[in-house]
């Protein structure tokens, strides 16, 4: 099977990067090495191997959703730089014309 090729110049243009010729050559060589490594991985015989997401079995990773008491307004506002009437005061970010 022919090894796939990634065009570094095309990818750089998509990413709006300006590469020097030396960088293009360097990155092209690195990408070719990565793709050849993936080709070696594809050749590994995996027939009959069950796909896994974890190296160890994971069972019942969910817990019951139990309500717990939250912070009171006073505790929540304790470290706020600015507050008034039980509310956080923040800088205005919307400009009106």
C-alpha positions in Angstrom: 0.0 0.0 0.0 1.3 3.4 -0.9 2.1 5.6 2.0 -0.2 8.7 2.3 1.4 12.1 1.8 0.5 15.3 3.7 1.4 18.5 1.8 3.0 20.7 4.5 2.7 23.8 2.3 -1.0 23.3 1.9 -1.5 22.7 5.6 0.6 25.8 6.5 -1.5 27.9 4.1 -4.7 26.7 5.8 -3.3 27.6 9.2 -2.1 30.9 7.8 1.5 30.1 8.6 4.4 31.4 6.6 7.2 28.8 6.6 10.7 29.2 5.4 11.9 26.5 2.9 14.0 24.9 5.6 11.0 24.6 7.9 8.9 23.1 5.1 11.5 20.5 4.5 11.9 19.8 8.2 8.2 19.5 8.8 7.6 17.4 5.7 10.3 14.9 6.9 8.7 14.8 10.4 5.2 14.2 9.0 6.5 11.5 6.7 8.1 9.8 9.7 4.8 10.0 11.7 2.8 8.6 8.8 5.2 5.7 8.3 4.9 4.9 12.0 1.1 4.8 11.7 1.5 2.5 8.7 3.6 0.1 10.9 0.8 0.3 13.6 -1.8 -0.6 11.0 0.1 -3.8 10.2 -0.3 -5.2 13.7 -2.7 -8.2 13.8 -5.6 -7.2 15.9 -8.2 -9.8 14.7 -10.1 -11.1 17.7 -8.9 -8.5 20.1 -11.8 -6.8 21.9 -11.7 -3.0 21.7 -11.2 -1.3 25.1 -11.2 2.2 26.3 -9.4 1.4 29.6 -6.6 -0.9 30.5 -8.5 -2.1 33.5 -12.2 -3.0 33.7 -14.3 -0.1 34.9 -17.7 -0.8 36.4 -20.4 1.6 37.7 -18.5 4.8 37.4 -21.6 6.8 38.1 -22.8 7.9 41.5 -26.2 8.8 42.6 -27.0 12.5 42.1 -27.7 13.6 45.7 -28.4 17.3 46.5 -26.0 18.9 48.9 -26.3 22.3 50.6 -24.7 25.1 48.6 -23.1 28.4 49.7 -25.2 31.1 51.3 -25.2 34.5 49.5 -23.0 35.9 52.2 -20.4 33.2 51.9 -20.4 33.4 48.0 -20.0 37.2 48.1 -17.3 37.1 50.8 -14.4 37.3 48.4 -16.1 39.3 45.7 -14.2 42.5 44.8 -17.5 44.4 44.7 -21.1 43.5 45.6 -24.3 45.3 46.4 -27.7 44.0 47.6 -26.5 40.4 47.6 -25.3 40.6 43.9 -21.9 40.6 42.3 -20.9 43.9 40.8 -19.0 43.5 37.5 -17.6 46.0 35.0 -19.9 46.9 32.1 -18.9 45.1 28.9 -21.6 46.2 26.6 -21.1 49.6 25.0 -24.0 51.6 23.9 -23.8 54.2 21.2 
